[in-house]
Amino acid sequence: MFGDRLKLARKKAGLSQRALAGAVQPRVSAQAISRYEANEMMPGARVLMEIARALNVSADFLMSSQVAELEGVEFRKHSRTSARDRARVEALVIEQLEKYLAIEHVLDLEDAPDPFPAECPREIVSWEGAEACAENLRHRWDLGRDPIPSMVGLLEDQGIKVIEADLPNDVAGLTCVVRRGGDRPAVHAIVVSDKVTVERKRLTLAHELGHRIIASVADSAIRLEKAINRFAGAFLMPRETLREEIGASRHGVAYEEIKHLKHLYGVSASAMLVRLGQVGVLPDSVVTYAFKTYAKGWRSGEPDPIEPGQGLDAFEKPGRFEGLVYRALAEELISPARAAELLEVALAEIERGLRGPKFL
């Protein structure tokens, strides 16, 4: 475990074994670093702290065992994403999940049941299969057909760990299964960039959710990522609800209608336009014409964006982990200093969150 964490942190830092050995004071040999990574020996406490300092990670990250490995990691990324950036993202995710699982352990919380239905096929054979997976999951989670007010809140309620993090520019999000030590059950995690707009965040969360449901497609004419995009659109914008909202069959659609729908469902204008074509409200020719004319710039610049803190954006912030930290603090299971470390904020902010501003 320690060796795997050390290797990951070293790759995240972009250092060779020799370069890391040279950054540690007192110096250790590159051979020693190699043996640490092979789990053939362990560093002493002083060397451990120096390695953590050189790699800009916590000693907890190198030594903790809540997370055994991340399995089935699926990035929503650009092809230019480097191996170093991927290692950085994986290290960041493990570090955040270690904290999350540690605070759940402190509170002795029961493990959440598996949120995903066994009856949904891991392999689909058609676009309709992707639609059906989304509809089945909405039914399993008792969502009805209305717009989802908070994707983050929904996923957290289902026991999925949601982390918002400073990801590289080329990475919008990722999903993975978190394997844990011993006989503890695995958990699901979805990570989203803190740089994206709420429209893109909600679609990314739904897309990463799709990766947990759909593993492959049987038809070579359907690309997996496009099938998962179809799942995401169907999950956020149920076809029957859309048809009732705007009409089952239209020859055209006004910008004001698109604007209303995008704010109602919390998606981008381009995603809404595409979805109206997918569900048969608009002919393909109308959608194609729109993207060649008045909607030409919608994929690069969002028209009438949902402003930060307004509308659905106000509900799309992960809050469960912070709530658990304050719960543990209020029950005196952790110290204010530990809470500040977990939430990565100043101690004064923790005191304010515990006792309120009038006590400071």
SERO-4910 file (N, C-alpha, C, O; in steps of 0.05 Angstrom, whole numbers):
BEGIN
 pado doro    nc1    nc2    nc3   cac1   cac2   cac3    cc1    cc2    cc3    oc1    oc2    oc3
  Met    A     17    -24      0      0      0      0     17     25      0     13     43    -16
  Phe    A     37     27     19     54     50     20     69     54     -6     71     76    -16
  Gly    A     80     32    -17     95     34    -42     78     45    -65     88     61    -80
  Asp    A     53     36    -67     36     45    -88     30     75    -85     30     90   -105
  Arg    A     25     84    -60     19    112    -55     44    129    -62     41    150    -73
  Leu    A     67    119    -54     92    134    -59     96    137    -89    103    159    -98
  Lys    A     93    115   -104     97    116   -133     77    136   -146     85    151   -164
  Leu    A     52    135   -137     32    153   -148     39    182   -142     37    199   -160
  Ala    A     47    188   -117     53    215   -110     78    225   -125     80    249   -132
  Arg    A     97    207   -129    121    215   -144    114    222   -173    125    241   -184
  Lys    A     97    206   -185     89    211   -213     73    237   -214     77    253   -233
  Lys    A     56    242   -194     41    267   -193     60    291   -192     55    312   -205
  Ala    A     83    288   -178    102    310   -176    121    311   -200    135    331   -203
  Gly    A    120    291   -217    137    291   -241    166    286   -235    183    297   -249
  Leu    A    172    271   -214    199    266   -206    208    237   -211    191    219   -209
  Ser    A    232    233   -219    244    206   -221    251    197   -193    251    213   -174
  Gln    A    257    171   -190    266    162   -164    291    176   -155    294    182   -131
  Arg    A    309    181   -173    334    194   -167    329    223   -158    341    233   -139
  Ala    A    311    237   -172    305    265   -166    291    267   -138    297    285   -123
  Leu    A    274    248   -132    261    248   -106    282    243    -84    282    256    -63
  Ala    A    300    224    -89    320    218    -69    337    243    -63    344    248    -40
  Gly    A    343    258    -84    359    283    -80    344    305    -66    357    322    -54
  Ala    A    317    304    -67    301    325    -54    297    320    -24    287    338    -10
  Val    A    303    296    -15    299    289     13    324    296     29    346    290     21
  Gln    A    320    309     52    342    316     70    336    305     98    316    311    109
  Pro    A    354    288    109    379    279     97    374    261     73    354    247     71
  Arg    A    393    261     54    390    247     29    387    217     33    398    205     52
  Val    A    371    205     16    369    176     15    376    168    -14    378    185    -31
  Ser    A    382    144    -18    390    135    -44    366    129    -62    344    124    -52
  Ala    A    370    130    -88    349    123   -107    342     94   -104    319     86   -108
  Gln    A    361     77    -95    356     49    -90    336     46    -67    318     29    -68
  Ala    A    339     63    -47    321     62    -24    292     69    -33    273     56    -25
  Ile    A    290     90    -50    263     98    -60    251     75    -75    227     69    -73
  Ser    A    267     61    -92    258     38   -107    248     16    -89    227      4    -94
  Arg    A    262     12    -67    254    -10    -48    229     -2    -33    212    -19    -26
  Tyr    A    226     25    -27    201     34    -14    178     29    -32    157     19    -24
  Glu    A    181     35    -58    159     32    -77    152      3    -82    130     -4    -89
  Ala    A    172    -15    -79    167    -43    -82    157    -56    -56    153    -80    -55
  Asn    A    153    -40    -35    144    -50     -9    163    -70      3    155    -88     17
  Glu    A    189    -66     -3    209    -83      8    221    -72     34    233    -87     50
  Met    A    216    -47     39    225    -34     64    209     -9     69    196      1     50
  Met    A    209      1     94    194     25    101    213     46    111    232     39    125
  Pro    A    208     71    105    225     93    115    219     98    145    197     92    155
  Gly    A    238    109    159    234    118    186    216    143    186    210    154    165
  Ala    A    208    151    210    189    173    212    200    199    200    186    213    186
  Arg    A    226    205    205    237    230    195    238    230    164    232    250    152
  Val    A    247    207    153    249    205    124    221    206    112    217    218     90
  Leu    A    201    194    125    174    194    115    164    223    113    152    231     93
  Met    A    168    239    134    159    267    133    174    282    112    162    300     99
  Glu    A    199    277    107    214    291     86    204    283     58    203    300     40
  Ile    A    197    258     55    186    249     29    160    263     24    154    272      2
  Ala    A    143    264     44    117    277     41    121    307     34    106    317     17
  Arg    A    140    320     47    145    348     42    155    351     13    146    369     -1
  Ala    A    173    334      4    184    336    -23    163    332    -44    165    343    -66
  Leu    A    143    315    -38    122    308    -57     97    326    -54     78    323    -70
  Asn    A     98    343    -34     75    361    -29     49    345    -24     28    352    -35
  Val    A     51    324     -8     27    309      1     30    305     31     51    310     42
  Ser    A      8    297     43      9    292     72     20    265     78     19    247     61
  Ala    A     31    262    102     40    235    110     16    216    112     18    192    107
  Asp    A     -8    228    119    -32    212    120    -38    199     93    -45    176     91
  Phe    A    -34    215     71    -38    204     45    -20    180     39    -29    160     28
  Leu    A      5    181     47     24    160     42     18    135     59     24    113     51
  Met    A      7    139     83      5    117    102    -23    107    106    -27     85    116
  Ser    A    -44    122     98    -71    114    103    -79     89     87    -67     83     67
  Ser    A    -99     75     97   -107     50     85   -137     48     80   -147     26     74
  Gln    A   -152     70     82   -180     69     76   -185     61     47   -204     46     42
  Val    A   -169     72     29   -172     66      1   -150     47     -8   -127     54     -7
  Ala    A   -158     23    -16   -139      4    -26   -131     10    -55   -107      9    -61
  Glu    A   -151     16    -72   -145     24    -99   -170     36   -112   -192     32   -102
  Leu    A   -165     51   -133   -187     61   -150   -189     43   -174   -170     38   -188
  Glu    A   -213     32   -178   -218     13   -199   -237     25   -220   -255     39   -213
  Gly    A   -232     18   -245   -250     27   -266   -251     57   -269   -272     69   -273
  Val    A   -228     70   -266   -227     99   -268   -234    108   -297   -221     99   -316
  Glu    A   -254    125   -299   -262    135   -325   -260    166   -324   -275    179   -309
  Phe    A   -243    177   -341   -239    206   -342   -257    217   -364   -259    206   -386
  Arg    A   -269    240   -358   -281    256   -380   -260    277   -386   -258    298   -373
  Lys    A   -243    272   -406   -219    287   -410   -214    292   -440   -226    280   -457
  His    A   -196    311   -444   -186    316   -471   -163    297   -477   -149    288   -458
  Ser    A   -159    291   -502   -138    272   -510   -110    281   -502    -91    266   -501
  Arg    A   -107    308   -498    -81    319   -492    -73    315   -462    -50    321   -455
  Thr    A    -91    305   -446    -85    301   -418    -60    284   -414    -59    261   -424
  Ser    A    -40    294   -399    -15    280   -396    -17    259   -374    -35    259   -358
  Ala    A      3    240   -375      4    219   -354      8    232   -327     -3    222   -307
  Arg    A     24    254   -326     28    267   -300      2    279   -290     -3    277   -266
  Asp    A    -14    291   -307    -40    302   -299    -58    280   -289    -73    284   -269
  Arg    A    -58    258   -303    -75    235   -294    -67    225   -267    -83    219   -250
  Ala    A    -40    224   -262    -30    215   -236    -37    236   -214    -45    229   -192
  Arg    A    -36    262   -222    -43    283   -203    -72    281   -195    -79    283   -171
  Val    A    -90    276   -215   -118    273   -209   -123    249   -191   -139    251   -172
  Glu    A   -111    226   -197   -115    202   -181   -106    206   -153   -119    198   -134
  Ala    A    -83    219   -149    -73    224   -122    -92    243   -107    -97    239    -84
  Leu    A   -101    264   -121   -120    283   -108   -145    268    -99   -155    273    -77
  Val    A   -156    251   -116   -180    237   -110   -176    218    -86   -193    217    -68
  Ile    A   -154    204    -86   -149    186    -64   -147    201    -38   -158    193    -17
  Glu    A   -133    224    -39   -129    240    -14   -156    249     -4   -161    248     20
  Gln    A   -174    259    -22   -200    268    -13   -217    245     -3   -232    248     17
  Leu    A   -216    223    -16   -232    200     -8   -222    188     19   -239    179     35
  Glu    A   -196    189     24   -186    180     50   -199    197     72   -207    186     93
  Lys    A   -200    223     68   -212    240     88   -242    234     92   -252    232    114
  Tyr    A   -255    230     69   -284    225     70   -290    199     85   -307    199    103
  Leu    A   -276    178     78   -280    152     91   -271    152    120   -283    138    137
  Ala    A   -251    168    126   -241    169    154   -262    182    172   -266    173    194
  Ile    A   -275    203    162   -295    216    179   -320    199    182   -333    200    203
  Glu    A   -327    183    161   -349    164    164   -342    143    185   -359    134    200
  His    A   -316    135    185   -308    115    205   -309    126    233   -318    113    252
  Val    A   -301    151    237   -302    164    263   -331    165    273   -336    160    297
  Leu    A   -350    170    255   -378    172    263   -392    145    264   -415    143    271
  Asp    A   -377    124    256   -388     96    256   -413     94    239   -433     83    248
  Leu    A   -412    106    216   -436    105    198   -438     79    183   -417     66    177
  Glu    A   -462     70    178   -466     45    163   -460     50    134   -463     72    124
  Asp    A   -450     30    121   -444     32     92   -470     33     76   -490     19     83
  Ala    A   -471     51     56   -494     54     40   -498     29     22   -477     18     13
  Pro    A   -522     21     15   -526     -1     -3   -518      7    -32   -516     31    -38
  Asp    A   -513    -13    -48   -506     -7    -76   -528      8    -90   -551     -2    -90
  Pro    A   -523     32   -101   -545     48   -112   -554     40   -140   -573     51   -150
  Phe    A   -539     21   -152   -545     16   -180   -561    -10   -184   -555    -30   -172
  Pro    A   -581     -9   -202   -598    -33   -206   -584    -55   -222   -570    -49   -242
  Ala    A   -586    -79   -212   -573   -101   -226   -587   -107   -253   -575   -118   -271
  Glu    A   -612    -99   -256   -627   -105   -280   -619    -88   -304   -626    -94   -327
  Cys    A   -605    -65   -299   -596    -49   -321   -572    -61   -335   -552    -67   -322
  Pro    A   -574    -66   -361   -551    -80   -375   -526    -64   -375   -527    -40   -379
  Arg    A   -503    -77   -370   -477    -64   -372   -470    -60   -401   -453    -43   -407
  Glu    A   -482    -75   -419   -477    -71   -448   -504    -64   -461   -524    -77   -456
  Ile    A   -503    -44   -478   -528    -37   -492   -524    -42   -522   -502    -43   -532
  Val    A   -546    -44   -536   -545    -51   -564   -556    -29   -582   -554    -31   -607
  Ser    A   -567     -8   -570   -580     13   -586   -582     39   -570   -578     39   -546
  Trp    A   -588     61   -584   -594     86   -571   -617     83   -551   -617     94   -529
  Glu    A   -637     67   -559   -660     63   -541   -651     49   -516   -663     53   -495
  Gly    A   -630     32   -517   -620     19   -493   -609     40   -473   -612     37   -449
  Ala    A   -595     61   -484   -585     82   -466   -608     97   -454   -607    104   -430
  Glu    A   -629    103   -469   -652    116   -459   -665     99   -436   -673    110   -415
  Ala    A   -668     73   -442   -680     56   -422   -665     54   -396   -677     53   -375
  Cys    A   -638     54   -398   -622     54   -374   -627     78   -357   -630     76   -332
  Ala    A   -629    101   -370   -634    126   -355   -662    125   -342   -666    133   -319
  Glu    A   -682    116   -357   -709    115   -347   -711     95   -324   -724    100   -304
  Asn    A   -697     72   -326   -697     52   -305   -685     62   -280   -695     57   -258
  Leu    A   -663     77   -282   -650     87   -259   -667    109   -245   -669    109   -221
  Arg    A   -679    126   -261   -697    146   -249   -720    132   -234   -728    141   -213
  His    A   -730    111   -245   -751     96   -232   -741     83   -206   -754     84   -186
  Arg    A   -717     71   -208   -705     58   -184   -701     78   -162   -706     71   -138
  Trp    A   -693    102   -169   -688    122   -149   -713    139   -143   -711    159   -128
  Asp    A   -736    132   -154   -761    145   -148   -760    175   -154   -768    191   -137
  Leu    A   -751    182   -178   -747    210   -185   -771    222   -200   -773    246   -203
  Gly    A   -789    205   -209   -811    215   -225   -800    225   -252   -780    215   -262
  Arg    A   -813    245   -264   -805    255   -290   -798    285   -289   -793    297   -310
  Asp    A   -798    296   -265   -792    325   -263   -762    330   -265   -746    312   -262
  Pro    A   -754    356   -271   -725    363   -271   -713    357   -244   -726    359   -223
  Ile    A   -687    351   -244   -673    344   -220   -662    371   -208   -645    383   -221
  Pro    A   -670    379   -184   -661    404   -173   -632    405   -166   -619    426   -167
  Ser    A   -620    382   -158   -592    381   -151   -581    354   -157   -587    334   -145
  Met    A   -563    353   -177   -550    328   -184   -531    320   -162   -529    296   -155
  Val    A   -517    339   -150   -498    333   -128   -514    321   -105   -506    300    -94
  Gly    A   -536    334    -97   -551    325    -74   -563    297    -79   -563    280    -61
  Leu    A   -572    292   -104   -583    266   -111   -562    244   -108   -567    224    -96
  Leu    A   -539    249   -119   -517    229   -118   -509    223    -89   -504    200    -81
  Glu    A   -506    245    -73   -498    241    -45   -519    226    -30   -513    209    -13
  Asp    A   -545    231    -36   -567    216    -22   -566    187    -29   -575    170    -13
  Gln    A   -555    180    -52   -553    152    -61   -528    138    -51   -523    115    -59
  Gly    A   -512    152    -35   -488    140    -24   -463    142    -42   -443    130    -36
  Ile    A   -465    158    -63   -442    162    -81   -426    186    -70   -437    207    -65
  Lys    A   -400    182    -68   -383    204    -58   -379    224    -81   -369    217   -103
  Val    A   -386    249    -77   -382    270    -97   -361    289    -87   -363    300    -65
  Ile    A   -341    293   -103   -319    311    -97   -316    332   -118   -315    326   -142
  Glu    A   -315    357   -110   -309    379   -129   -281    388   -123   -274    394   -101
  Ala    A   -264    387   -144   -236    391   -140   -223    408   -162   -235    412   -184
  Asp    A   -199    418   -157   -184    434   -176   -170    414   -195   -147    407   -192
  Leu    A   -185    406   -216   -174    387   -235   -159    402   -257   -164    426   -262
  Pro    A   -142    389   -272   -129    401   -295   -150    411   -315   -172    401   -316
  Asn    A   -142    431   -330   -162    443   -349   -173    424   -369   -196    427   -378
  Asp    A   -158    403   -375   -167    383   -395   -185    362   -383   -195    345   -398
  Val    A   -190    362   -357   -206    342   -344   -231    355   -332   -229    372   -315
  Ala    A   -254    347   -342   -280    358   -331   -289    341   -308   -302    352   -290
  Gly    A   -283    315   -307   -293    299   -285   -283    270   -289   -270    263   -309
  Leu    A   -289    253   -269   -283    225   -271   -300    210   -252   -313    221   -234
  Thr    A   -301    184   -256   -316    166   -238   -299    141   -233   -282    134   -250
  Cys    A   -303    128   -210   -288    104   -204   -302     89   -182   -320     99   -169
  Val    A   -294     64   -179   -302     47   -157   -279     47   -137   -256     42   -144
  Val    A   -285     53   -112   -265     54    -91   -263     28    -76   -281     21    -60
  Arg    A   -242     13    -81   -238    -12    -67   -225     -6    -40   -206     10    -38
  Arg    A   -235    -19    -19   -225    -14      8   -212    -38     20   -216    -61     10
  Gly    A   -197    -34     41   -183    -56     54   -201    -74     69   -224    -67     75
  Gly    A   -191    -98     75   -207   -117     90   -232   -126     76   -232   -129     51
  Asp    A   -254   -130     91   -279   -140     78   -299   -117     75   -323   -122     72
  Arg    A   -289    -92     77   -307    -69     74   -317    -67     45   -301    -70     27
  Pro    A   -342    -61     41   -353    -59     14   -341    -36     -2   -334    -15     10
  Ala    A   -340    -39    -28   -331    -17    -45   -352      6    -45   -375      1    -40
  Val    A   -343     29    -52   -361     52    -55   -356     65    -82   -335     61    -94
  His    A   -376     80    -91   -374     94   -117   -367    123   -112   -377    135    -93
  Ala    A   -351    134   -130   -344    162   -128   -345    176   -155   -339    164   -175
  Ile    A   -354    201   -155   -354    218   -179   -341    244   -171   -347    256   -151
  Val    A   -323    253   -188   -307    277   -183   -313    296   -206   -313    288   -230
  Val    A   -317    322   -200   -322    342   -220   -304    366   -216   -298    372   -193
  Ser    A   -297    379   -237   -279    402   -235   -294    426   -223   -318    430   -227
  Asp    A   -280    441   -207   -292    466   -195   -290    490   -214   -298    512   -207
  Lys    A   -280    485   -238   -277    507   -257   -300    509   -277   -303    530   -291
  Val    A   -316    489   -279   -337    488   -300   -362    503   -291   -367    506   -267
  Thr    A   -378    511   -311   -403    524   -306   -423    503   -295   -418    479   -297
  Val    A   -445    512   -283   -464    493   -272   -477    477   -294   -484    454   -290
  Glu    A   -481    489   -317   -492    473   -339   -475    450   -347   -484    427   -350
  Arg    A   -449    455   -348   -430    434   -355   -427    414   -331   -423    390   -335
  Lys    A   -427    425   -307   -424    408   -284   -446    387   -282   -440    363   -278
  Arg    A   -471    395   -286   -493    376   -284   -492    355   -306   -497    332   -301
  Leu    A   -484    363   -330   -482    344   -351   -458    325   -346   -460    301   -352
  Thr    A   -436    335   -335   -413    318   -329   -420    298   -307   -413    275   -309
  Leu    A   -435    307   -286   -443    289   -265   -461    266   -277   -458    243   -269
  Ala    A   -480    274   -294   -497    254   -307   -481    235   -325   -486    211   -326
  His    A   -462    247   -339   -445    230   -357   -428    210   -341   -427    187   -348
  Glu    A   -416    220   -319   -400    201   -302   -418    180   -289   -409    157   -285
  Leu    A   -442    188   -282   -461    168   -272   -466    147   -293   -468    123   -287
  Gly    A   -468    155   -318   -472    136   -340   -450    115   -342   -455     92   -349
  His    A   -425    124   -336   -403    105   -336   -406     83   -315   -395     61   -319
  Arg    A   -420     88   -294   -425     68   -274   -447     48   -282   -449     27   -270
  Ile    A   -462     56   -303   -485     39   -312   -478     24   -337   -484      0   -340
  Ile    A   -465     38   -356   -460     27   -383   -430     22   -386   -414     41   -383
  Ala    A   -422     -2   -392   -394     -9   -395   -386    -12   -424   -363     -7   -431
  Ser    A   -405    -20   -441   -398    -24   -469   -423    -23   -487   -445    -23   -477
  Val    A   -418    -22   -513   -440    -23   -532   -435    -46   -551   -412    -52   -559
  Ala    A   -457    -59   -559   -454    -83   -576   -454    -75   -606   -444    -91   -622
  Asp    A   -463    -51   -612   -464    -42   -640   -440    -25   -646   -437     -4   -634
  Ser    A   -423    -33   -665   -399    -18   -671   -405      9   -683   -387     26   -684
  Ala    A   -429     14   -692   -437     40   -703   -442     60   -681   -444     84   -687
  Ile    A   -444     51   -656   -449     70   -633   -424     71   -616   -415     51   -605
  Arg    A   -413     95   -614   -390     98   -596   -399    100   -567   -420    111   -561
  Leu    A   -382     88   -549   -389     87   -521   -394    114   -509   -414    118   -495
  Glu    A   -376    133   -514   -379    160   -502   -405    173   -512   -418    187   -496
  Lys    A   -412    169   -537   -437    181   -546   -462    167   -534   -482    180   -529
  Ala    A   -459    141   -529   -481    127   -516   -485    137   -487   -507    140   -478
  Ile    A   -463    143   -474   -464    153   -447   -474    182   -447   -489    190   -428
  Asn    A   -467    197   -467   -479    224   -470   -509    222   -473   -524    238   -462
  Arg    A   -518    202   -488   -547    198   -492   -560    191   -465   -582    201   -459
  Phe    A   -547    174   -450   -557    167   -423   -559    193   -406   -580    197   -393
  Ala    A   -539    209   -406   -538    234   -390   -561    252   -398   -575    263   -381
  Gly    A   -565    256   -424   -587    273   -433   -614    262   -425   -631    277   -416
  Ala    A   -618    236   -427   -643    223   -419   -648    225   -389   -670    228   -380
  Phe    A   -626    223   -374   -629    224   -344   -636    252   -335   -653    255   -318
  Leu    A   -624    273   -348   -630    300   -340   -655    311   -353   -669    328   -341
  Met    A   -662    302   -377   -684    313   -392   -701    290   -403   -700    283   -426
  Pro    A   -719    279   -386   -735    257   -394   -752    264   -419   -764    286   -420
  Arg    A   -753    246   -438   -766    252   -463   -796    258   -461   -805    277   -473
  Glu    A   -810    243   -445   -839    248   -442   -845    275   -430   -864    289   -438
  Thr    A   -829    283   -410   -832    309   -397   -826    331   -417   -841    351   -418
  Leu    A   -805    328   -433   -799    349   -453   -821    351   -473   -829    374   -481
  Arg    A   -832    329   -482   -853    330   -502   -878    344   -491   -891    358   -505
  Glu    A   -884    339   -466   -907    352   -453   -901    382   -450   -920    398   -452
  Glu    A   -876    389   -445   -869    417   -440   -870    434   -465   -879    457   -464
  Ile    A   -862    423   -487   -858    439   -511   -874    429   -536   -875    442   -556
  Gly    A   -886    405   -533   -900    394   -556   -886    370   -567   -861    369   -568
  Ala    A   -901    350   -576   -889    324   -585   -875    327   -612   -856    312   -617
  Ser    A   -885    345   -628   -873    348   -655   -874    378   -663   -896    389   -664
  Arg    A   -851    389   -669   -850    418   -676   -834    421   -702   -816    404   -709
  His    A   -840    442   -717   -824    448   -741   -802    468   -735   -785    473   -752
  Gly    A   -803    480   -712   -783    500   -704   -786    506   -675   -805    499   -662
  Val    A   -766    520   -664   -767    528   -636   -755    556   -632   -735    562   -645
  Ala    A   -767    572   -615   -757    599   -611   -734    599   -590   -733    582   -572
  Tyr    A   -717    619   -592   -695    621   -573   -706    624   -544   -694    612   -526
  Glu    A   -727    639   -540   -738    643   -514   -747    616   -502   -746    612   -478
  Glu    A   -757    598   -519   -765    572   -509   -740    556   -500   -741    543   -479
  Ile    A   -719    557   -516   -694    543   -508   -684    555   -482   -675    540   -464
  Lys    A   -684    581   -479   -674    594   -455   -690    585   -431   -679    579   -410
  His    A   -717    584   -433   -733    574   -411   -727    546   -403   -724    540   -380
  Leu    A   -724    528   -424   -719    500   -418   -691    496   -406   -688    479   -388
  Lys    A   -671    510   -415   -644    507   -405   -643    514   -375   -629    501   -360
  His    A   -657    536   -368   -657    543   -339   -674    524   -323   -668    519   -299
  Leu    A   -695    513   -334   -712    494   -320   -697    468   -314   -700    457   -292
  Tyr    A   -682    458   -334   -668    433   -331   -639    435   -322   -626    415   -316
  Gly    A   -628    460   -322   -601    464   -314   -580    453   -333   -560    441   -324
  Val    A   -585    456   -358   -566    446   -379   -559    468   -398   -571    490   -397
  Ser    A   -540    463   -415   -532    483   -434   -553    485   -457   -568    467   -461
  Ala    A   -553    508   -470   -572    512   -493   -566    492   -515   -585    481   -527
  Ser    A   -541    486   -520   -534    467   -541   -543    439   -534   -554    424   -551
  Ala    A   -540    431   -508   -549    405   -499   -580    402   -502   -590    381   -509
  Met    A   -594    424   -496   -623    423   -498   -631    421   -527   -650    406   -534
  Leu    A   -618    435   -545   -625    434   -573   -620    406   -584   -637    395   -599
  Val    A   -598    394   -577   -592    366   -585   -613    347   -575   -622    329   -589
  Arg    A   -620    351   -550   -640    333   -537   -667    335   -551   -681    315   -553
  Leu    A   -675    359   -559   -701    362   -573   -701    346   -599   -722    337   -608
  Gly    A   -677    344   -611   -675    328   -635   -676    298   -629   -689    283   -643
  Gln    A   -662    290   -607   -661    262   -600   -689    250   -593   -695    227   -600
  Val    A   -706    266   -580   -732    256   -572   -753    260   -593   -777    253   -589
  Gly    A   -746    271   -616   -764    273   -638   -782    298   -638   -799    300   -655
  Val    A   -777    316   -620   -792    341   -620   -785    358   -645   -803    369   -658
  Leu    A   -759    359   -651   -750    374   -675   -738    354   -695   -724    335   -687
  Pro    A   -743    359   -721   -729    342   -741   -699    347   -741   -690    369   -733
  Asp    A   -684    327   -749   -655    330   -749   -646    354   -767   -627    367   -760
  Ser    A   -661    359   -788   -653    381   -806   -656    408   -792   -640    426   -798
  Val    A   -675    410   -774   -678    436   -760   -656    439   -740   -645    462   -737
  Val    A   -648    418   -726   -625    420   -707   -599    426   -722   -584    443   -713
  Thr    A   -595    413   -744   -571    418   -760   -570    447   -770   -549    460   -768
  Tyr    A   -592    457   -780   -594    485   -789   -588    504   -766   -575    524   -769
  Ala    A   -599    498   -742   -595    516   -719   -566    519   -712   -556    541   -707
  Phe    A   -551    496   -713   -523    497   -706   -506    510   -728   -483    518   -723
  Lys    A   -517    513   -751   -503    526   -773   -509    556   -773   -495    572   -786
  Thr    A   -530    565   -759   -539    593   -760   -539    605   -732   -518    611   -721
  Tyr    A   -563    609   -720   -565    624   -695   -552    610   -671   -545    624   -652
  Ala    A   -549    584   -672   -537    569   -649   -508    562   -655   -497    545   -641
  Lys    A   -496    575   -675   -469    567   -683   -449    570   -660   -431    553   -658
  Gly    A   -451    590   -644   -432    595   -623   -439    583   -596   -425    588   -576
  Trp    A   -461    568   -594   -470    558   -568   -452    537   -556   -452    534   -531
  Arg    A   -436    523   -571   -418    503   -560   -393    515   -548   -380    502   -531
  Ser    A   -386    539   -556   -362    552   -545   -369    574   -525   -352    581   -509
  Gly    A   -393    585   -527   -401    606   -508   -430    602   -501   -447    601   -518
  Glu    A   -436    601   -475   -464    595   -466   -481    620   -467   -475    640   -455
  Pro    A   -504    619   -482   -522    641   -482   -539    642   -457   -548    622   -447
  Asp    A   -542    666   -446   -558    670   -421   -550    649   -400   -567    634   -391
  Pro    A   -525    649   -391   -516    629   -372   -530    631   -345   -539    652   -337
  Ile    A   -531    609   -331   -540    609   -303   -518    621   -286   -496    610   -285
  Glu    A   -524    643   -273   -503    657   -258   -495    643   -232   -512    629   -220
  Pro    A   -470    646   -224   -461    633   -199   -479    641   -175   -485    664   -171
  Gly    A   -487    621   -160   -504    625   -137   -533    630   -143   -549    633   -124
  Gln    A   -540    630   -168   -568    635   -176   -580    609   -188   -566    592   -197
  Gly    A   -607    608   -187   -620    585   -199   -610    558   -188   -604    556   -165
  Leu    A   -607    539   -206   -598    512   -198   -569    512   -189   -560    493   -175
  Asp    A   -553    533   -196   -525    534   -187   -523    534   -157   -504    524   -145
  Ala    A   -543    546   -144   -542    548   -114   -544    521   -101   -537    519    -77
  Phe    A   -553    500   -115   -557    474   -103   -536    454   -112   -537    430   -104
  Glu    A   -516    462   -128   -497    443   -139   -470    445   -127   -449    447   -141
  Lys    A   -469    444   -100   -444    443    -85   -444    419    -67   -463    415    -51
  Pro    A   -423    402    -68   -423    379    -48   -423    390    -20   -408    408    -13
  Gly    A   -440    378     -3   -442    388     24   -440    366     46   -438    372     69
  Arg    A   -442    341     37   -444    320     57   -418    317     73   -419    315     98
  Phe    A   -395    317     60   -370    314     75   -367    336     96   -360    330    119
  Glu    A   -371    361     88   -368    383    107   -388    379    130   -381    384    153
  Gly    A   -412    371    124   -432    367    145   -423    345    164   -427    348    189
  Leu    A   -411    324    154   -401    302    172   -378    312    190   -376    304    213
  Val    A   -361    329    179   -339    339    195   -349    356    218   -340    353    241
  Tyr    A   -369    373    213   -380    390    234   -396    373    254   -397    379    278
  Arg    A   -408    352    244   -422    333    263   -402    320    282   -407    320    306
  Ala    A   -380    310    271   -360    298    288   -348    318    307   -341    312    330
  Leu    A   -344    343    298   -334    364    315   -353    370    337   -345    373    361
  Ala    A   -378    373    331   -399    380    352   -401    358    372   -407    363    396
  Glu    A   -397    333    364   -399    310    383   -372    305    397   -369    285    411
  Glu    A   -352    323    392   -326    321    404   -311    295    397   -296    285    414
  Leu    A   -316    286    373   -301    262    364   -275    270    350   -257    253    347
  Ile    A   -273    295    341   -249    305    329   -244    333    341   -263    345    351
  Ser    A   -220    343    339   -213    369    349   -217    390    328   -219    384    304
  Pro    A   -220    416    336   -222    437    315   -198    437    296   -201    443    272
  Ala    A   -174    431    306   -151    431    289   -153    409    268   -146    413    245
  Arg    A   -163    386    276   -167    364    257   -189    371    236   -186    365    213
  Ala    A   -210    384    245   -231    393    227   -220    413    207   -227    411    183
  Ala    A   -203    431    216   -191    451    197   -174    436    177   -173    444    153
  Glu    A   -159    416    186   -142    401    168   -159    386    147   -152    385    123
  Leu    A   -181    373    156   -198    358    138   -211    376    117   -213    369     93
  Leu    A   -220    399    125   -235    417    107   -216    437     93   -224    452     75
  Glu    A   -191    437    101   -170    454     89   -178    484     90   -177    499     71
  Val    A   -186    492    115   -193    520    120   -179    529    145   -168    512    160
  Ala    A   -180    555    151   -168    566    175   -183    557    200   -207    552    199
  Leu    A   -169    556    222   -181    548    247   -203    567    255   -224    559    266
  Ala    A   -200    593    249   -220    613    256   -246    607    242   -268    612    253
  Glu    A   -244    597    217   -269    590    202   -283    566    215   -308    565    216
  Ile    A   -268    547    225   -279    525    239   -294    534    265   -316    525    270
  Glu    A   -281    551    280   -293    562    304   -319    577    298   -339    574    312
  Arg    A   -319    591    276   -343    606    268   -365    586    260   -389    591    266
  Gly    A   -358    565    246   -377    545    238   -388    529    261   -411    520    260
  Leu    A   -373    527    282   -381    511    306   -399    528    324   -419    519    334
  Arg    A   -390    553    330   -403    569    350   -418    594    340   -433    607    354
  Gly    A   -413    600    314   -426    624    303   -409    649    306   -392    649    324
  Pro    A   -413    669    290   -396    693    290   -397    709    316   -377    722    322
  Lys    A   -419    709    330   -421    726    354   -403    717    377   -399    731    396
  Phe    A   -394    692    375   -377    681    396   -347    687    392   -331    680    409
  Leu    A   -340    699    368   -312    703    362   -304    731    370   -280    738    366
***
